[in-house]
């Protein structure tokens, strides 16, 4: 969890008028290599980094197994059957949506809020257009008027920080101070995470 992620979450909370933004660390990814840090360490760093209106939800870690967004949204929808839910993703993740597990169910469970990212030069595919046809919302109030089903593009300032770059800096013995919250930097140093 770096300052770029936290800034996107806070900007989304403010721009959309959200009571809370839940940050949900995955248990085990289905689309890439397993995280280098343990679930315990990742939860500790995330909890040290967030303040209201941001919060930490360990739903995917508690469930165990491979983490799929649709399963998490089903759990959250069961908790809050009538409340509007927003899934905040970057534009790069949005373009890959057709390859996600049960992508058609995502809009049934939540709104998609797509945050701009500097590396999002990919054009939408026909599969993505079909998946999100007629779902685009052009005003924030649309996200509060229905519990799910809309796609909203949020143009917000982004910090070009990549987690892989941070891990590479640490492996090379370089500082990540001011790229992550101080509490996270301190925890990584104390636990000697991401170092050879």
Secondary structure by P-SEA (a helix, b strand, c coil): ccaaaaaaaaaaaaaacccbbbbbbbccccccccccccaaaaaaaaaacccccbbbbcccccccccccaaaaaaaaaaaccccbbbbbbcaaaaaacccccccccccccbbbbbbbcccccccccaaaaaaacccccccaaaaaacccbbbbbbbcccccccaaaaaaaaaacccccccccaaaaaaaaaaccccc
